[in-house]
Each structure stands twice: as C-alpha cells, then as structure tokens.
C-alpha cells in the first residue's frame, strides 16, 4: 500500500492519546488512522504516536496505544467504531495460576509495578458502552458503531484449551519476587464482543482480569457473547467476564457493568462498591472474593445457573440492596441450581451475605415470582439473610368464605446443620369464615417444580402477633386455624417467627 503524502507527519496535539477504528488499511479513511494517534494503520509494536505502515498492528492499535500510555502516562480515548482483534493476534501468558487457579493469557498485557511512591494508571475510555438488546440476545446483534465503541475479540483462534484468555490483564509472569503488579484502573464506555461457543466447554476470549488493583473506577463496560439466553451454550470454565477490586487501596467503584453468556460473569473483590451489576446467561453470575466485603446497589440477574457463588476461601461480606432477576428454569432451558450457593469448606472468619430486597421471577410458569433458593455447604457459621421478599404464595380460600394471604418477610440460613436460620412470615386474613367443625391447615410456602424448596421450619415456630380473633396454632408442617364453627368473619394479621 502506498500512503498519500498530503497529511501531517505527526498527529494533532491533543490532551489525550487517540485511537481510531478507521484507517486506510480497512478502507474506512483516506488518511492513516483517520488522522488520530493510533489505529488500524499503526505499525506492529509501535512505541510512539503516528507510526503507521506495514506490517500492521494485530489489535487496531490498541496494544500499541496501551504500551505507549503505560510508558508516558495520559488517557487513551477510543473513537466510536469496531476495533477488530485479528484472528492471529499474539497472546501473552501473564500468569501461571490466576485467582481461579488457571494459567492466564492476555491480548493486551499491563505491567505496572506498584510501590508506595508510584502508582501507575491504566486509563482508557470509549464512546457509549451500554448494549441494549431489547430483551433478546439471540444471534448476532447489529451494533451502532457510529455511536459506540466495540472491541471485537470474537475472531481470535487457536486459544489454549486449559487456560483463561482475556483482553486485558496484569502481566505477573517472570517478575522479581516481592514485586507488586498493580495499577489504578479506569475503564469507561465500551463493550467487548466475544465469540459465541459452538459447543459447551469451548474456550473463548473473555473481558479483563485486574485482580489486586490499587483503586479502580469502571463504568458502562459490557462483555458480551451473543448467545440464546434460554439455551445458552456455556463456554469453558476458564472464561472470565470481568474481575475488579481495590486490594491495595480502598476505593473501587463500578456501575452499569454487564456480562452476558460468560462462564464467570463477575469476580468482585475487596473494597468494591457497585451501582448496577447485570449478569445474563452466565454459569456463575457474581463471585465475591476474599475479604473487606462487596456492596451492590442493584443486582440484575437472568438465566444464570448460580447467580451468586461464593468460593470456599471467601471470608468477607456481600451486601445487595436490590436483587431483581429472572429464572429460566420454568421455560425448559438452563435450570438454576441456587440463587446463593456457598461452596464447601471450613469457614474461618465469619462471612456474611445479606439481601435487602429480593425479587426473582420465572420467565414463565408458576409461581411467578418465586422464593429464594439457598444452598449452604459450609461447615461453620455462615449467615445468609434475605429480607423483603417480593414473592407471595397463592392465597388460600377460607373454609366457608374469605381468604388468607401468606407473605415471607425474612429468610435466613446459617448452616446446613441443625441451626437452620431465622424466618419470619405474615398471614393476612380478610373476611375469613369457617362455619364447620373442621380445622384448616395452611402449609408453609413452597416453590413449585423444578425447584421444589419449602420455606419451612425445623422446630415449631412461635406466633408473635395475632390480631385476628381466631385461635391459631403452629407446627413444623404449617399453620392451623382452629375452627370457630360460626358465621362470624375475621380479618387481621398473624406473624410467625422461628427457625
């Protein structure tokens, strides 16, 4: 290719490093890199701005821009458009054992070394990183690349079969003993488009792994595999969507971040506070890690096998203010195992999981919405507290007239042993009548198939309030209303508590 000569020898000076998705080599511009610092016309492994010509970059100039930014500082600004990572882009091994215990490779390795006097920064921003698919991610999606930035890693081939591969990651391999590889991470306003696996267990490139960051700020970043959400073909167990924390600092803020059809959607580590976190059709939706705790304002999860999965060495806290999601089990697709799954292991320091507001629906079928499902396999004390459950068992009709509506106010699981956890329920009576001599018993609320779990009690619960005028008793099997044998109608509430 012969370049034109009517363009400046050096790009225009700007207060940031620019990377363009347009250039001469992809036929989208008449000048190299559309006049920006880096892009598809960047020379392979360029180390300064404005280097263009064959052999061309394998990363649309992104690797070269990051290498330049890491050496010189500043902010990388990507234009709107599709940045296509070549199928034969080289991968750098960055770890022999990542946080999940797997070897790890990265398309764009980051090698900042942290000391008390120096904290490097990766600072990269695109244009509009939210992907809205209108409730469907079946097949390919036509992204408006005139308005948003897409980094396309879907064409990568020959990925290792037994290792994690991500777009961005710290390079921890072959560094001196005691060296802390960590940076301040700022990622904003772009999407990473990954491949759709053709078969279960196929390895694909994920998003990023910035385990043990100094501080971090990640907003409007989506990692997206265009799978059919009802029958997702899960990629291999090595695929990570997004991993971020503030291990060496104390400030990690993330908001409006989403992972679609990854194996592990999110790993959120110490000192992380999140606004909105979205997981759809991931095998593991959200995995909190290590200590200090994770706070999530809104967790939106759909079609995950394990919406929350805690590893055996998790000993911090996870606090979710609003849990809102959808379970595809009743639609005949992938069946969720548990909303919160606590893996086996002995708990040293006492971890804690709390959900202030819980709302999980089946996509179709009954009941809709449903009660939480918790699987606690820890051998020590491990409390899980869920309050304000936005699910109601169907109302029960009074023997002669009226109705009783049960509602679960709080559901707590401590261990899988005898101390099953605290539960609190309210029963609302409206115009109840039983003009017979037969008592009426209401079983404790349950979920219908495929989950079949019961929010019952291990011991006879206490009635802590009864303002109905009825005589009521409890047992392990349910609530029994003693027959008044009259035409009197009763209204009011009964509160039941126990474990």
C-alpha positions in Angstrom: 0.0 0.0 0.0 1.3 3.5 -0.9 0.3 6.2 1.5 -0.8 9.7 0.4 1.6 12.5 1.3 -1.0 15.2 2.0 -1.3 14.5 5.7 0.6 15.8 8.7 3.8 14.0 9.6 2.7 14.0 13.3 -0.9 13.8 14.6 -2.5 16.8 16.0 -1.5 17.5 19.6 -4.4 16.6 21.9 -4.5 16.3 25.7 -5.1 12.6 25.4 -3.9 9.6 23.3 -6.4 8.9 20.5 -7.1 5.5 18.9 -9.3 5.3 15.8 -11.3 2.4 14.4 -10.9 3.9 10.9 -7.9 3.8 8.7 -6.6 3.2 5.2 -5.9 -0.4 5.7 -9.6 -1.2 6.5 -10.9 1.2 3.8 -12.7 3.5 6.2 -10.5 6.6 5.8 -8.3 8.3 3.2 -5.5 9.1 5.7 -3.7 6.8 8.2 -5.7 6.1 11.3 -8.2 8.8 10.2 -5.7 11.4 11.5 -5.5 10.0 15.0 -2.6 8.8 17.0 -3.1 5.0 16.7 -5.5 2.8 14.8 -5.6 0.0 12.1 -2.7 1.6 10.2 -0.4 1.6 13.2 2.9 -0.2 12.7 3.1 -3.5 14.5 4.5 -3.0 18.0 4.8 0.8 17.5 6.1 2.6 20.6 5.3 6.2 19.7 2.4 8.1 18.2 2.0 8.4 14.5 3.9 5.2 13.5 2.0 3.7 10.6 2.6 1.3 7.7 3.1 -2.4 7.2 3.4 -4.7 9.0 0.2 -3.5 10.5 -1.0 -3.9 14.1 -3.0 -7.0 15.1 -5.1 -5.0 17.6 -6.2 -2.0 15.6 -3.5 0.0 17.5 -4.9 -0.8 21.0 -1.9 -2.8 22.2 0.5 -0.1 20.9 -1.5 2.7 22.4 -1.6 1.0 25.8 2.2 0.3 25.7 2.7 4.0 24.9 0.3 5.1 27.6 2.0 2.9 30.2 5.3 4.5 29.4 4.2 8.1 29.1 1.0 8.4 31.1 -2.1 10.1 30.0 -5.6 8.9 28.9 -6.5 6.7 25.9 -9.6 7.9 24.1 -11.1 5.4 21.6 -13.4 6.7 18.9 -16.7 5.1 18.2 -16.4 2.1 15.9 -15.4 -1.6 15.9 -11.9 -2.4 16.9 -11.3 -5.9 15.5 -8.6 -8.0 17.1 -7.0 -10.2 14.4 -7.6 -13.9 14.5 -3.8 -14.5 14.8 -3.2 -11.7 17.4 -0.4 -12.9 19.7 -1.3 -13.9 23.2 1.0 -13.2 26.2 1.0 -15.5 29.1 0.5 -13.3 32.1 0.1 -15.8 34.9 0.8 -19.5 35.7 -2.1 -19.5 38.1 -4.8 -16.8 38.2 -7.2 -16.3 41.1 -9.2 -19.3 40.0 -6.1 -21.4 39.8 -5.7 -21.4 36.0 -2.9 -20.3 33.6 -3.9 -17.0 32.0 -3.1 -15.2 28.7 -4.0 -11.7 27.6 -4.2 -9.9 24.3 -3.2 -6.7 25.9 -1.0 -7.3 29.0 -0.5 -4.5 31.5 2.7 -4.5 33.6 2.5 -1.6 36.0 4.6 -2.1 39.2 3.3 -0.5 42.4 5.3 1.0 45.2 4.4 3.4 47.9 5.9 6.2 45.8 4.4 5.2 42.5 1.0 4.1 41.3 0.7 3.6 37.6 -2.6 4.1 35.9 -4.5 2.4 33.0 -6.9 4.9 31.8 -9.0 4.0 28.7 -12.4 5.4 27.5 -14.6 4.8 24.5 -17.9 6.1 23.4 -21.1 4.6 25.0 -20.5 1.2 26.3 -24.1 0.0 27.1 -25.6 -2.7 24.9 -29.4 -2.8 24.9 -30.7 -5.8 23.1 -34.4 -5.3 23.7 -34.7 -8.5 25.8 -33.1 -10.8 23.2 -29.6 -11.8 22.6 -30.3 -14.5 20.0 -27.7 -14.5 17.2 -25.7 -11.5 16.1 -26.6 -8.0 17.1 -26.2 -5.0 14.8 -24.4 -2.6 17.0 -24.4 1.1 16.0 -20.7 1.5 15.7 -21.2 5.1 14.6 -22.1 5.9 18.1 -20.4 3.4 20.4 -17.0 1.6 20.8 -16.8 -2.1 20.3 -13.6 -4.1 20.9 -14.2 -7.3 18.9 -12.3 -10.4 20.2 -14.7 -12.8 18.6 -12.3 -13.8 15.7 -9.4 -15.0 17.9 -8.5 -18.5 17.0 -6.2 -21.2 18.4 -6.8 -20.3 22.0 -5.3 -22.6 24.7 -7.8 -25.1 25.9 -6.8 -25.2 29.6 -6.2 -21.5 30.4 -8.1 -18.3 30.8 -7.8 -15.8 28.0 -8.8 -12.2 28.5 -8.5 -8.9 26.5 -6.8 -7.0 29.4 -4.8 -8.4 32.4 -1.9 -7.6 34.6 1.3 -9.4 33.5 2.5 -11.2 36.6 4.8 -13.7 34.9 8.5 -13.6 35.3 8.6 -10.6 37.7 11.1 -10.4 40.7 9.9 -12.0 43.9 8.0 -9.5 46.1 7.1 -7.2 43.2 3.5 -5.9 43.4 1.9 -5.8 40.0 -0.9 -3.4 40.4 -2.3 -0.1 39.0 -5.1 2.3 39.3 -7.7 1.1 36.7 -10.1 3.3 34.9 -12.3 1.7 32.2 -15.3 3.5 30.7 -17.8 3.5 27.9 -17.0 0.5 25.7 -18.1 -3.1 25.0 -16.1 -6.2 24.5 -17.7 -8.5 21.9 -16.7 -12.1 22.4 -17.3 -15.3 20.4 -20.3 -17.5 20.7 -19.1 -21.0 21.6 -20.3 -23.7 19.2 -20.2 -26.4 21.8 -20.2 -26.5 25.6 -16.7 -26.0 27.0 -15.2 -24.3 24.0 -12.7 -21.7 25.1 -13.2 -18.1 24.1 -11.6 -14.8 25.0 -13.2 -13.0 28.0 -13.0 -9.5 29.2 -10.4 -8.4 31.8 -8.7 -9.6 34.9 -7.4 -6.8 37.2 -7.1 -8.8 40.4 -5.3 -6.8 43.2 -5.7 -3.3 41.8 -4.7 -0.2 43.7 -8.0 1.6 43.2 -10.5 1.3 40.3 -13.4 3.0 38.5 -15.2 1.1 35.9 -18.5 2.4 34.3 -20.6 1.5 31.3 -18.5 -1.6 30.3 -20.2 -4.7 28.8 -18.6 -8.1 28.0 -21.0 -9.7 25.5 -21.3 -13.1 23.9 -24.4 -13.2 21.6 -25.9 -16.4 22.9 -29.6 -17.6 23.0 -30.4 -16.8 26.6 -32.9 -19.7 27.0 -30.4 -22.4 26.0 -27.0 -20.8 26.4 -24.0 -22.9 25.4 -21.7 -22.1 28.2 -18.1 -21.5 27.3 -15.3 -23.3 29.1 -14.8 -23.0 32.8 -11.7 -20.7 32.2 -13.7 -17.8 30.7 -13.9 -14.7 32.9 -16.1 -11.7 32.1 -14.9 -9.0 34.5 -12.7 -9.0 37.6 -12.0 -5.8 39.5 -11.2 -4.8 43.1 -9.1 -2.3 45.1 -6.9 -4.7 47.1 -4.1 -2.3 47.6 -6.2 0.8 48.0 -9.7 1.2 49.4 -11.7 2.7 46.5 -13.3 0.6 43.8 -16.5 2.0 42.2 -18.2 0.2 39.4 -21.6 1.0 37.8 -23.7 -0.1 34.8 -21.5 -3.0 34.0 -22.8 -6.2 32.4 -21.5 -9.7 31.5 -23.5 -11.8 29.0 -23.0 -15.6 28.5 -19.7 -15.9 30.2 -18.7 -18.8 32.4 -17.9 -16.5 35.3 -19.7 -13.2 34.8 -18.1 -11.1 37.6 -15.5 -11.5 40.3 -15.7 -8.5 42.6 -13.0 -8.3 45.2 -12.1 -6.2 48.3 -13.3 -2.6 48.8 -15.7 -2.8 45.8 -19.0 -0.8 45.8 -21.2 -1.3 42.8 -24.2 0.6 41.4 -25.8 -1.6 38.8 -24.4 -5.0 38.0 -26.0 -7.1 35.3 -25.4 -10.8 34.6 -27.3 -12.7 31.9 -26.9 -16.4 31.0 -23.6 -16.8 32.9 -22.8 -20.1 34.6 -21.5 -18.2 37.7 -23.1 -14.8 37.8 -21.4 -13.0 40.6 -18.5 -14.3 42.7 -17.4 -12.2 45.7 -13.8 -12.8 46.6 -11.6 -12.6 49.7 -12.1 -10.0 52.4 -13.3 -6.5 53.2 -16.6 -7.0 51.5 -18.6 -6.1 48.4 -21.6 -3.8 48.2 -24.1 -3.9 45.3 -26.9 -1.4 45.0 -28.7 -3.2 42.2 -28.0 -6.8 41.0 -30.0 -7.7 37.9 -29.5 -11.4 37.0 -31.2 -13.5 34.4 -30.7 -17.1 33.4 -27.6 -17.9 35.5 -27.0 -21.3 36.9 -25.5 -19.8 40.1 -26.5 -16.1 40.3 -24.2 -15.8 43.4 -21.5 -18.3 44.1 -19.1 -17.9 47.0 -15.7 -19.8 46.8 -14.6 -21.8 49.8 -12.0 -19.1 50.8 -14.5 -16.2 50.8 -14.4 -14.6 54.2 -15.7 -11.1 53.7 -19.3 -9.9 53.2 -21.6 -9.4 50.3 -24.4 -6.9 50.7 -27.0 -6.5 47.9 -29.6 -3.8 48.3 -31.9 -4.8 45.4 -31.9 -8.2 43.7 -34.0 -8.2 40.6 -33.9 -11.0 38.1 -35.4 -13.8 36.1 -35.0 -17.6 36.3 -35.3 -19.5 33.1 -35.9 -22.9 34.7 -39.6 -23.0 34.0 -39.0 -22.2 30.4 -37.3 -25.5 29.7 -33.8 -24.0 29.3 -30.9 -24.0 31.6 -32.0 -24.8 35.2 -30.8 -22.6 38.0 -29.3 -24.6 40.9 -29.5 -21.9 43.7 -29.7 -18.2 43.9 -26.9 -18.2 46.5 -24.6 -21.2 46.5 -22.0 -21.4 49.3 -19.3 -23.9 48.3 -18.0 -26.4 50.8 -15.2 -25.6 53.1 -14.5 -24.7 56.7 -15.3 -21.0 57.5 -12.5 -19.3 59.5 -13.5 -15.7 59.8 -17.3 -15.4 59.6 -18.5 -14.3 56.2 -21.9 -12.7 55.8 -24.4 -12.3 52.9 -27.4 -10.0 53.0 -30.1 -9.1 50.5 -32.4 -6.2 51.5 -34.9 -6.7 48.7 -35.3 -9.9 46.7 -37.4 -10.3 43.5 -36.8 -13.3 41.2 -39.3 -14.4 38.6 -39.6 -17.4 36.4 -39.7 -16.3 32.8 -42.9 -18.3 32.5 -44.7 -20.9 34.6 -45.8 -20.8 38.2 -45.1 -19.5 40.8 -44.1 -16.1 39.4 -42.2 -14.6 41.1 -40.7 -17.2 43.4 -38.9 -17.5 46.8 -35.1 -17.5 47.2 -33.1 -20.7 47.0 -30.0 -21.0 49.2 -27.6 -23.9 49.2 -25.2 -23.6 52.1 -22.4 -26.2 52.2 -20.1 -24.5 54.7 -19.2 -26.4 57.8 -19.1 -23.3 60.1 -21.4 -20.5 60.9 -22.3 -18.7 57.7 -25.3 -16.4 57.9 -27.4 -15.5 54.8 -30.2 -13.0 55.3 -32.8 -12.1 52.7 -35.5 -9.6 53.6 -38.5 -8.0 51.8 -39.1 -11.0 49.5 -41.3 -9.8 46.6 -43.0 -13.2 46.2 -46.3 -14.4 47.6 -47.6 -17.9 47.8 -51.1 -18.2 46.3 -53.8 -17.0 48.7 -55.8 -19.7 50.5 -59.6 -19.6 50.5 -61.3 -19.8 53.9 -63.2 -22.9 54.6 -66.6 -21.1 54.2 -65.6 -17.6 53.0 -62.7 -15.1 52.9 -59.0 -15.6 52.2 -55.6 -15.8 53.9 -52.5 -14.4 52.1 -49.1 -15.6 53.3 -46.0 -13.3 52.8 -42.4 -14.1 53.7 -40.7 -11.1 55.4 -37.3 -12.6 56.1 -35.5 -15.8 55.3 -32.2 -16.6 57.0 -29.9 -19.6 56.5 -27.0 -20.1 58.9 -25.6 -23.5 58.1 -26.6 -26.8 56.6 -26.8 -28.4 60.1 -29.4 -28.1 62.9 -29.2 -24.3 63.2 -31.2 -23.7 60.1 -31.8 -20.0 60.4 -34.4 -17.5 61.3 -37.6 -17.0 59.3 -40.5 -14.5 59.6 -43.8 -14.7 57.9 -47.0 -12.7 58.0 -50.5 -14.1 57.2 -53.2 -11.5 56.2 -56.8 -12.7 56.9 -59.6 -10.9 55.0 -63.2 -11.8 55.8 -62.2 -15.3 56.9 -65.1 -17.6 57.8 -65.2 -21.3 58.8 -68.8 -22.4 59.7 -67.7 -26.0 60.3 -66.1 -28.1 63.0 -63.0 -28.9 60.9 -59.8 -27.1 61.4 -58.0 -25.6 58.5 -54.2 -26.0 58.0 -52.0 -23.9 55.7 -48.7 -25.5 54.7 -45.6 -23.3 54.7 -44.9 -21.5 51.4 -43.1 -23.6 48.7 -41.8 -23.2 45.2 -43.3 -25.4 42.6 -41.2 -27.6 40.2 -38.4 -27.5 39.1 -37.1 -26.2 42.4 -39.5 -27.7 45.0 -38.0 -25.9 48.0 -40.0 -25.1 51.1 -39.6 -22.1 53.4 -40.5 -24.1 56.5 -39.2 -24.5 60.0 -37.0 -27.1 61.7 -38.8 -26.5 65.0 -42.3 -25.4 65.9 -42.3 -21.6 65.3 -43.8 -19.0 67.6 -46.8 -16.8 66.9 -45.6 -13.4 67.9 -48.7 -11.5 66.9 -52.3 -12.5 66.3 -54.9 -9.8 65.9 -57.5 -11.8 64.1 -59.7 -13.0 66.9 -59.1 -16.6 65.8 -57.3 -19.3 67.8 -54.3 -20.4 65.8 -51.6 -23.0 66.3 -48.3 -23.7 64.5 -46.3 -26.9 63.8 -43.4 -27.9 61.7 -45.8 -28.7 58.9 -47.8 -25.4 58.8 -50.3 -23.0 60.4 -53.5 -24.5 61.8 -56.7 -22.4 62.3 -59.0 -23.8 65.0 -62.5 -24.0 63.5 -64.7 -21.3 65.1 -67.8 -23.1 63.8 -69.7 -19.9 63.3 -70.7 -17.4 60.6 -68.5 -14.7 62.1 -66.0 -13.3 59.7 -62.4 -12.5 60.9 -59.8 -10.1 59.5 -56.4 -9.1 60.7 -52.8 -10.4 60.7 -50.8 -13.3 62.2 -47.0 -13.1 62.5 -45.0 -16.3 62.8 -41.3 -16.4 63.6 -38.8 -19.3 64.2 -36.1 -21.4 62.7 
